[in-house]
Each structure stands twice: as structure tokens, then as C-alpha cells.
Amino acid sequence: MSLRQNGYMPRSKRTKNKPMAYLRAWRESLGLSRPAVANRIGTSADGKMLDQATLAKWESGESAVRVQDLELLAEVYGVTADRLFFPPGDERTPDLMKRAYEILTNANPEAVERWLALGKDIIEK
């Protein structure tokens, strides 16, 4: 019987989610414990009470964080959700990425290709 026939996949065959590398760092940089964050959020986006085990799973990558829950975490941490993809205190990288995004979205495809090639050339030297 295949794994899909009965809808069950053994734990060893499940893929692990990529952890949100900086969730724990954000929590710890603010001096918050997992229970404190869970208490501040209360109910997750799916209407279930959030517990510290769920936070631990998000931080380790055992469980994926939904966008709605990421927004709740960001609110507790006092930042925008996109900041949680970068370490606390790193103001430069998000700004550089926003600027690069503006260039990429406002340029024609040929200019984007030239820009990417130039960037690759600079990195390889």
C-alpha cells in the first residue's frame, strides 16, 4: 500500500519545514519566554489557543508558521512581519532588499538580466 492510499505518511518520511531562523532570536532579544509570547497572542489565526509547544515547533522548523500567525508574532515583537526574516538589529539588509526589489520591478527584463550579470560578476571577483 502506498503512503498516499491511506493518507498516512510515517514520521520519518515527512519533510521538515525550514525553520524561521530568527524567530527565537527575536523573542529572546525582547526578553520574552515562550509562555509570555503565547499569553500575549492568546489565540492563533486558526482559532486555537497558542501554546509554547507550538512556538517551539515554529522556531525549530518542525511546524510551518502561517502568514497570519507570523503577523501576530510581529505585532507582539513590535515589528512588521517581513522583519522576522532577518536578525534583530539588522536594519541594513531589509533596506537593501527593498531597494533591490524596487529596481527589479521597475526595470525591463533586459536591464534586469544585465543588472544580475553585473552583480554576479562583482561577487565572483
C-alpha positions in Angstrom: 0.0 0.0 0.0 1.4 3.4 -0.9 1.7 6.2 1.5 -0.9 8.2 -0.4 -3.5 5.4 -0.4 -4.3 5.7 3.3 -3.3 9.3 3.7 -0.7 8.4 6.3 2.9 9.2 6.0 5.3 7.8 8.6 7.1 10.5 10.6 10.5 9.5 9.2 9.2 10.3 5.6 7.8 13.7 6.4 9.7 16.7 5.2 10.9 19.1 7.7 10.0 22.7 7.3 12.7 25.2 7.0 12.9 27.0 10.4 12.2 30.6 10.7 15.9 31.2 11.6 15.3 34.3 13.6 12.1 33.8 15.5 13.9 32.6 18.6 16.4 35.5 18.4 13.6 38.0 18.2 11.8 36.5 21.2 15.0 36.3 23.2 16.2 39.8 22.2 13.0 41.2 23.8 13.5 39.1 26.9 10.3 37.1 26.3 9.7 33.5 27.2 7.6 31.2 25.1 4.8 31.2 27.6 4.8 35.0 27.7 4.5 35.2 23.9 1.8 32.6 23.9 -0.1 34.5 26.5 0.2 37.8 24.6 -1.1 36.2 21.4 -3.7 34.1 23.1 -5.5 32.6 20.1 -3.7 31.7 16.8 -5.1 32.5 13.4 -6.9 29.2 13.3 -8.8 30.0 16.5 -6.8 27.6 18.7 -5.1 28.7 21.9 -1.5 29.2 21.2 0.9 27.3 23.5 4.6 27.3 24.0 5.0 23.9 22.3 3.6 25.5 19.0 6.1 28.3 19.3 8.9 25.8 19.8 7.8 23.9 16.7 7.8 27.2 14.7 11.3 28.1 16.0 12.7 24.7 15.2 11.0 24.3 11.8 9.1 21.2 13.0 5.9 23.1 12.0 5.5 25.9 9.4 4.3 29.3 10.5 1.3 30.6 8.6 1.3 34.2 7.4 -1.5 35.1 9.8 0.4 33.7 12.8 3.6 35.5 11.6 1.7 38.7 11.7 0.6 38.0 15.2 4.2 37.3 16.3 5.3 40.5 14.6 2.7 42.5 16.5 3.9 41.1 19.8 7.5 41.8 18.8 6.7 45.3 17.7 7.9 45.0 14.1 6.5 44.2 10.7 6.2 40.6 9.7 8.9 40.9 7.0 11.5 41.9 9.7 11.2 38.5 11.3 13.1 37.0 8.3 16.2 39.0 9.4 18.0 39.0 12.7 17.1 41.6 15.3 19.1 44.8 14.9 19.8 44.2 11.2 18.4 47.3 9.6 20.6 47.3 6.6 19.7 44.1 4.9 15.9 44.6 4.7 16.5 48.1 3.4 18.9 46.8 0.7 16.4 44.2 -0.3 13.6 46.7 -0.6 15.8 48.9 -2.8 16.8 45.9 -5.0 13.1 45.0 -5.3 12.2 48.5 -6.5 14.9 48.3 -9.1 13.8 44.8 -10.3 10.1 45.7 -10.5 10.7 49.0 -12.3 13.2 47.8 -14.9 12.6 46.0 -18.2 13.7 42.3 -18.4 16.8 43.0 -20.4 18.0 45.6 -17.8 17.3 43.1 -15.0 19.4 40.5 -16.8 22.3 43.0 -17.1 22.0 44.0 -13.5 22.0 40.4 -12.3 25.0 39.6 -14.5 26.9 42.6 -13.2 26.1 41.5 -9.6 27.3 38.0 -10.3 30.5 39.3 -11.9 31.2 41.6 -8.9 30.7 38.7 -6.4 33.0 36.3 -8.4 35.9 38.7 -8.4 
